[in-house]
């Protein structure tokens, strides 16, 4: 059923009517889901107008899929979403832990003295390349996936390219 939904445009904020059209859910249902699902918190501005971000639109589509396509109750969908949140938090923790180890390994080294011999400089350069090789090999796929995801989010925030 999700294949029948239109693609989410690359913009930063969506009104409730836009989200309603993107997710195939009426606005009053979206307002009700805000009360039932604590993860769903659109930004509110003047006159209590709601502005949803891309991740919230994706969350609404997930809620819709759980309720309408998979037949979960509100409580069941809430519990299932909590499981998804926990899994994502675990992935984030693992990625942060890996990134922290990588940063620790990438500490700057002492500069070579201006009075160093050419042999010392050559040894220092070799050591730098050797260390860079070990750092690159220690980068794991989850870290690369995290970096790619963040870069894609930045690209989406910047809007379409000319």
N, C-alpha and C positions, 0 to 999 in steps of 0.2 A: 504494500500500500504506500510505503514511503517513496517508492519510485514515481508515484503519481504527483507528488508534491513538487512545486517549482524549486529551482536552485536558489540558494540564499545569495542575494547580491552582495558585492563587496562594499559595504558601507559600515559606518561605526555604530549608528543607532537606528532603531526601527520603532515606529509608532505601533500602538496596539492593533490598529486596523491592518497595517502591513504584516505584522506577525500573524494575525488571524488568517490572512490570505496565504501566507507562506506555509502555515502549519495545518490549514484546513480545520480550524477550531474557531468557534464564535468568541467575540471579545468577553462576554460575560463568563464563559468557561475559563478563559485565561485568568480573569480576576479571581475566580473561585480557586483555581489551581495555585495561585499565589498564597492563598490561605492554607492550603493542604500540603504544599511542598516547600519546605524552608529554604531549599537551594535556589528557588526561583524568586529573585528580588530585583525587579527592574528599577531603574533610577526614576525618581519622580521629580518633576519640575513644576513650574507655575500651574496652578489649578489642578494639582494632582495628576498631570499628564504623565503617562508612563512612557519610558524609553528603554527598549530592550537592546542588549548587545548580542553579537553573533553567538556567543557561547550559550546565552539564554534561549535563543531561538532553537539551537541544537538540542538543548535540554528539553524544551517544550515538545520537540519532535520525538524525543526519546520517551517522554511521558505519554504522549499520544499513542506511540507504538505499543507501550506496555499495556495501556488501558484498552485501546480499541482493537489492536491486532492480536495481542497475546492474551487478552481476557483477564488481566490482573484487576483486583479491586484497588481502590485508592490506597488502602493500608499495604496491600501486597506490592503495589508499584512504589510506594514510599520506601519500603524495606529493600526492594531490588535496587532502587536508585542509591540507597545508602551503601549497598554492597559495591556498586560501581564507583562511588566516591571513595570508598576505602581502598579499592584496587588501584585507582588513579593516585591516591595519596601515597600508597606503598611504592608505586612506580616512581613518583616524584621524589620520595625519600631516597630510593636507590640511586636515582640520577644525581641528586644533590650530593649524596655521599661520594659518588664516583667523581663528580666535578670538584669537590673539596680535596680529594686525594690528588687529582690532576694539578690543581692550583698549588698544593703543597710541593709537588715535585718540580713545578715550574718556577721556583723562587729564583730571582736574579742572582747571578754569580758575581764575584768580585771582578772589577775591571782590570785589564792587563795594564801594568805600569807603562809609562811612556819610555822608560829606560830598559824595558825588557828586550832580550835578545830575539832575533828572528826565530830561533829554534823554540823558545818559550811561547812565542805568539803562535807558531804552527801547532804546538802541542795543545794550546788553549783552544784554538779553532777546531782541532780534531775532537777535543773533549766536548765542545759545544755541539758539534754535529752528532756525536755518539749519543749524547744525552737527548737531543731532539729526536733522534730515531727511537729511543726507548720511550719517550713521551708519546710519540705518535702511535707506537704499537700498543701502548697502554690505554688508548682511547677505545672505549667499548661501544658496540652498536647502540645500547640504550642512550648513551650520552650523545652520540651523533644524531639519533632520532629526536632527542630533546632539542638539540640545537636547530635541527631542520624544522621542527614544529614551531619553535619561537621565531625563526626567520620567516616562515610562511605567515604567521600571525602579523608580523611587522609589515610584510608585503601587503596583506589584506587591509591593514590600517592606512597604508599610504594610498590606497586606491588603485584604479587601473592605470597601467602604463600608457604613455602616449603613443 
